[in-house]
Amino acid sequence: MIVVVDERELVKDGYASLFGREGIPSTGFDPSEFGEWVSTAADADIAAVEAFLIGQGDKAFELPRAIRDRSQAPVIAVSDQHSLETTLALFDCGVDDVVRKPVHPREILARAAAIRRRLKAVTQFTDIGAIRVFSDGRDPEIEGDVFPLPRRERRILEYLVANRGRRVSKAQIFSAIYGIFDEEVEENVVESHISKLRKKLRKKLGFDPIDSKRFLGYCIDWS
């Protein structure tokens, strides 16, 4: 999920639409409300955020440090002013990158992915047994063969692999895939997506690598 912080409703709604077309959930905050949310939100909600996008607002220069107290997710500033002074001021306040309008949402996602790679010093893929999951939006591979998946199922597999070795709840998966503020989609849709994913993995691998326990959640591991 991408969190957009901007005092302009039109901007927040615009980003929600643009990221939605890319299959990425997003939500928007006014800068005056965001500080309280980021300091009090549940850990699971914070962990679901893939990147923070900081736009226009009186408190824009104060927000990166508040974010960093809770999250290591990329903080990207979108600047309306093409000036060196503004760019340097944004970096000084703690953002990871500054982009100037107009900017395509795919560029923002690519920049966020690059920042995560630098921060975590990880490769572009993760292997777990015969499964290779990529961090750049590509379909996974199984035993070297491309394993095509619908977007939601692919993102669920990516989330499970990123959290391999520990259980994640249905609510956590829902937050990561749909966003924590999506009230138009029922949380139980996650069960349907996971059921379809498990059937495909079982058919390809000959067994189901996803373990589920009632009330405890889901876990993918290779043993």
N, C-alpha and C positions, 0 to 999 in steps of 0.2 A: 504494500500500500504506500502511496505517496501522500504526504501531508503538505498542503499548500497554505501558506500564511500570507494573507494580503487583505488590506482593508476594503478592497473593491469587490463587491459581490459578482460583478460581471467577469472579472478576472478569475475568481475561484470557480465559477460555473463553467467558464471556458476551458480551464484546465481539466475539470472533471470530465467534460465531454471528450476532450482530446486524448486524455489518458485512457478513458473508457474504450475508445476505438482501438487502442493498442492492447486491450485486455488487462489493463492495470487499474485496480481500484484506487480511488483517491478521495480525500475529504479536505474541506477548507475551514480555516479559522481566521477570525479577525485577530490582529496582533494583541489587542487588549484582553482577549479571552484565552489566547494560546498559552501564555505563561502559566496560568493556573492549571490548565489541562496537562501540560507536559510535566509539571511538578507533582501532580496528584494521580495521574492515570495509572492503571494497573500495569505491572511489569509485562504481562502478556500482550497488552495493547501496544505498549512501546516497542516490544520486540517484533510486532507485526509491521512496523514502519520500515520501508526499504530506503526512503530518502525524504528529507525535508526540503521544501522549496520556499525560500523566503523572498517575498515581493515588497510591495510598498506598504509603509506604515511607520508611525512615529517611533515605535519600539523595535524596529527591524534590527538595529545594531545591538540590541540587548539580548536578542533571542538565541543566537548561536551558543553562547555560554550556558544558558538555561537548558538547551537541548543536550549539550555535552555532559551535563550532570547526570542525565538519564540514559543516553544512547550514544553509540558509536556510528550510527547510520550517517551517510553523507549529508552534508548541509550545503545546498547550492543556492546562491543568491541570483535573482533575476533583476538586472539593472535596467531602468528606463533611461538612465543618463549615461551618455557615452563620454565619460570623463575619467582621467587617470586618478584624480583625487577620490572620487566615489569608489572606484575599484579597489584602491589601496585601503580605504577606510573599511570596506567590507571584509577584506582579508584580515585586517588588523583585529576585527571584532570576532574572528574565529571561523568564518565560513571556509569550506574546503574548495569551492570553485565559484567563479562568477561568470554568468552568461549574459549576453546582451540581447534584447528583443530586436527583431523577431527570432524565435528559436523553436525548432520542431520538437515535439515531445520525445521522439526517438533519440534526438541528440542529448536531451536531459537524462534519459534512461541509460544511454551509453556512457555518459560522463559519470553517473552515479555508480555504474558497474565498475568503471575504471578506478574510481576512488575506493570502492570496497576491496578491489584486488590489491591496491597499494596498502590499505590499512591492515588487511588481514594476511597479506603476503600469500595469497592462495592462487592456484592455477585456475584456468578457465573451466575445469571440469573436476568432478569427484567420482572416483571409482568405488563401488561397493559390490564385491563379488563380480559377477559378469555384467553388471549394470554400470554404465558411464552416464552421468548426468552433467549437462553443461550449464554454465552460469550466464550464457549470452543469448538465451531464448531458443536455441536449437533443440530439436527433438533428441531424446536420449538414445543411447545405443545399447544393445544387448549382444554380447559376444561379437562386437565389431559391426553388427548390422544396425542400421537406423530403425528405431522403434517408434513409429509415428503415433502421436497421442493428441487428442483434442486439447485445447489450451488449458482448460481447468484441470484436467487429469494430469497434464504435464507439470503444472505448477504445484499440484498436491505432491507428486513424486519428488519434485525439487525440494519442497519444504520438508518432507519426511527424511530425505537423504541429508539435508543440511542439519537436521536434528537427530541423525542416526545414533542409535544406542540409548536413546531416552524416549519416553512416551510423551506424546502431545495429544491434547484433547480435541474433540470435535470443534469446540469453540475457538481454540487457537488456530486450527486449520482454516476455519471459516474466516477469521479475522485476516489471516494472511492472504487468502484467495479473493475474498469479496470486499474486505475493508470492514473496519469495526463500526462504521456508521451506516451500513447499507441495510435499510429497513424494508426494502422491497423484495428481498430474497430470504426464504426460510432457511434457518441453520441446518435443518435436516437434509437439505440438498447435498451436503457434504457426504452423507452416507451413500447416496446414489452414485456420486462421482467415484468414491473409493471402491464401491462394489464393482463398478465397471472396470476400474483400473486393476483391481485384484484378479478379475477373470482374465484380463489380457496378459498380465504377468504370469499367471498360472499356466496359461496355454503356451506361452513362449518358453518359460523356464522349466515347466514340469512340476512346479511347486509354487506356493504363495509366500513371498518374502515379507509380507506385511502381517504383523501380529496385532490383534485387537483384543482388548479386555474391557468388559463392561465397567463403566465408571472410571476407568484408568486411561483409556485412550488408545492411540495407535503407535506402533513402533516398527521401523524397518531395520533389519540387521541381517548379517550374513554369518551364519555359524555352522 
